[in-house]
Amino acid sequence: MVLTKEEVKLLAKIKTSEKYARQIKRRNKAMLKAAEAMIANFDEIWGARNGDEDTHEYIYEQYDYGSDIGCPHCTLPSINCHDCAWWKVLRRPRCCLGVKFGGISARKVRYGLFYAVYDSRFEEVCISYEAAPKRKSTALKQLNNIITILKGHIEWADLALSGEI
C-alpha cells in the first residue's frame, strides 16, 4: 500500500464516482507503464544526457509518454476550480497539485530529468535533459517519486471502485 492512512482519509472526502475512478485508473496506469519503461532503461536514458540533439530526440521518441485522458474532476463542463471536488474540500485554486500520494505531490514531480504533468485535459511522463541533475541517484529518485504518485492514484481509484472510500 502506497497511501498513508491520512492520505486515504483526505481522499475519501473527494467525491469520486465510479466513472471518475475508472478514468483516474486508466490515466495513471498508462503513465505508470511509461515510467516503468524508463526505469527498465534507466542506464540508457542516464547515459544519453551528454549526447547530442539527435541522441536526445531518439530517447524522447522512445520513452516520452503523453495522452489526452485528462482529470475527471477538472473536465467538468466549466473547467473551473470552484466547481471541482478538490476545491470543495481544500478551498484553494489548483489545490489538487499539492495533495500527497505516498508522500509525493504532483508539484514535486514537475521538474527534473524525469517529470510528470497532470493537467485538466492531458497528462505526460517525460524526460528533460535540460533539467538533468548532476547525480544519477537524484535522477533515479525523481523517477521513483513519479512511480510512487502514480501508484498512489491507482490505489485511490481502486479504493473508490471497491467502495472502501
Residue pairs with C-beta under 8 A, 6 or more apart in sequence:
1 155
2 101
2 102
2 148
2 151
2 152
2 155
3 11
3 101
3 102
3 152
3 155
3 156
3 159
4 100
4 102
4 103
7 99
7 100
7 101
7 102
7 152
8 156
8 159
8 165
10 89
10 99
11 99
11 156
11 159
11 165
12 159
12 165
13 89
14 73
14 85
14 86
14 89
15 85
15 88
16 24
16 72
16 73
16 85
16 156
16 157
16 160
16 165
18 160
18 161
19 72
20 72
20 73
20 160
21 156
21 157
21 158
21 160
21 161
22 157
22 161
23 69
23 70
23 72
24 71
24 72
24 153
24 154
24 156
24 157
24 160
25 153
25 154
25 157
25 158
25 161
26 69
27 67
27 69
27 70
27 71
27 123
27 153
28 150
28 151
28 153
28 154
28 157
29 154
30 65
30 67
30 69
30 123
31 65
31 116
31 123
31 124
31 125
31 146
31 150
32 147
32 150
32 151
32 154
33 65
34 63
34 64
34 65
34 125
35 114
35 116
35 125
35 143
35 146
35 147
35 150
36 147
37 63
38 45
38 63
38 114
38 125
38 127
38 143
39 143
39 144
39 147
41 62
41 63
42 139
42 140
42 143
44 59
45 59
45 63
45 113
45 127
46 113
46 136
46 139
48 55
48 56
48 58
48 59
48 129
49 113
49 129
49 132
51 59
56 129
59 127
59 129
60 126
60 127
63 127
64 124
64 125
64 126
64 127
65 124
65 125
65 126
66 122
66 123
66 124
66 125
66 126
67 122
67 123
67 124
68 121
68 122
69 122
69 123
70 119
70 120
70 121
70 122
70 123
71 96
71 118
71 119
71 120
71 123
73 84
73 85
73 86
73 96
74 84
74 96
74 119
74 120
74 121
75 120
75 121
76 83
76 84
77 83
79 120
81 87
81 93
81 94
81 95
84 96
86 95
86 96
86 99
87 93
87 95
90 96
90 99
92 98
96 106
96 118
97 105
97 106
97 107
97 118
98 105
98 106
98 107
99 105
99 106
100 152
101 148
101 149
101 151
101 152
101 153
101 155
101 156
102 148
102 149
102 151
102 152
103 148
104 145
104 148
104 149
104 152
105 149
106 116
106 118
106 149
108 145
108 149
109 115
109 116
109 142
109 145
109 146
109 149
110 116
110 117
111 128
111 131
112 128
112 131
112 132
112 133
112 138
112 139
112 142
113 127
113 128
113 129
113 131
113 132
113 133
113 139
113 142
113 143
114 125
114 126
114 127
114 128
114 139
114 142
114 143
114 146
115 125
115 126
115 127
115 128
115 131
115 142
115 146
116 123
116 124
116 125
116 126
116 146
116 149
116 150
117 123
117 124
117 126
125 146
132 139
133 139
133 142
156 165
159 165
